[in-house]
Amino acid sequence: MRQPLQIAFRNIDPSPALEHSIREHADKLDRYFGNILSKRVVFEVPHRHQHQGKQYTVQVALTVPGEELVVRSDKSGGHGHESADAAIRDAFDAARRTLERFAERHRHEVKVHASDAALP
């Protein structure tokens, strides 16, 4: 059973603009695999006092048949993004690539071989 998109904000007040952007990106994921059972997104501003300015991270968790796919927007070195939009974009780009790989594996698992098709 498909569940509605869940969005959580950590260490930051919810923003209608950010929520709208997340919803748009999440809706596009159905193009790559139509059987996503649930989508959960966590938008976070980690507590890191050694950095100047805010660092944003986004985690996207997708439940698909038999598996849960989880990606984060962290840049190399475990640092977040300085732009909220970049963090959202990078997380959903990573989710898209992961989902495309899953869909490819899934298609191969259900592929009917010519020898099986000839059986009554």
C-alpha positions in Angstrom: 0.0 0.0 0.0 1.4 3.4 -1.0 1.9 5.9 1.7 1.9 9.7 1.3 5.2 11.7 1.3 6.6 12.4 4.8 8.7 15.5 5.3 10.6 16.3 8.5 12.6 19.4 9.4 15.3 19.1 12.0 16.9 22.1 13.7 15.1 24.4 11.4 11.5 25.7 11.2 9.4 24.2 8.4 9.3 26.3 5.3 6.5 26.2 2.7 8.9 27.0 0.0 11.3 24.2 0.9 8.4 21.8 1.4 7.1 22.7 -2.1 10.5 22.1 -3.6 10.9 18.8 -1.9 7.4 17.7 -3.1 8.2 18.6 -6.7 11.4 16.6 -6.6 9.7 13.6 -4.9 6.9 13.5 -7.4 9.5 13.2 -10.3 10.9 10.0 -8.8 7.8 8.1 -9.9 9.1 8.5 -13.5 12.0 6.1 -12.8 10.1 3.5 -10.8 6.4 3.6 -10.5 6.1 1.2 -7.5 7.5 3.3 -4.7 5.7 2.4 -1.6 6.8 5.3 0.6 9.0 8.4 0.5 10.5 10.0 3.5 12.6 13.2 3.4 14.5 14.7 6.3 15.8 18.3 5.8 18.3 19.1 8.5 20.7 21.8 9.7 23.2 19.8 11.7 24.8 21.4 14.8 28.3 22.1 13.8 29.8 25.0 15.7 33.2 24.9 13.8 31.6 26.1 10.6 30.5 29.6 9.6 27.0 29.9 8.3 24.4 27.1 8.0 25.1 23.7 6.4 22.1 21.8 5.0 21.7 18.1 4.6 18.9 16.2 3.1 18.2 12.5 3.5 15.8 10.7 1.1 14.5 7.2 2.1 12.4 5.3 -0.5 10.7 2.0 0.3 10.4 -0.2 -2.8 9.3 -3.8 -2.9 11.7 -5.8 -0.8 14.1 -3.0 -0.1 14.7 0.5 1.4 16.9 2.9 -0.5 18.5 5.7 1.5 20.6 8.5 0.2 22.0 11.7 1.7 23.1 15.0 0.2 26.3 15.3 2.1 29.3 16.6 0.2 32.6 14.9 0.5 34.1 15.1 3.9 30.7 14.8 5.6 29.9 18.5 5.2 26.5 19.8 4.3 25.6 22.3 1.5 25.6 26.0 2.1 22.5 26.3 -0.1 19.2 24.6 0.8 18.3 24.3 -2.9 21.6 22.6 -3.7 21.2 20.1 -0.8 17.7 19.2 -2.0 18.8 18.9 -5.7 21.8 16.7 -4.8 19.8 14.4 -2.5 17.2 13.8 -5.2 19.8 13.4 -7.9 21.4 10.7 -5.8 17.9 9.2 -5.1 17.2 9.1 -8.8 20.4 7.4 -9.7 19.9 4.8 -6.9 16.3 4.3 -8.0 17.4 3.8 -11.6 19.9 1.2 -10.6 17.2 -0.6 -8.5 14.7 -0.5 -11.4 17.4 -2.0 -13.7 18.1 -4.8 -11.3 14.3 -5.3 -10.7 13.6 -5.6 -14.5 16.3 -8.2 -14.8 14.9 -10.3 -11.9 11.5 -10.5 -13.6 12.8 -11.0 -17.1 11.3 -14.0 -19.0 13.9 -16.0 -20.8 13.1 -17.4 -24.3 13.4 -21.0 -23.0 10.8 -20.3 -20.2 8.4 -18.7 -22.6 8.2 -21.8 -24.8 7.0 -24.0 -21.8 3.2 -24.7 -21.7 
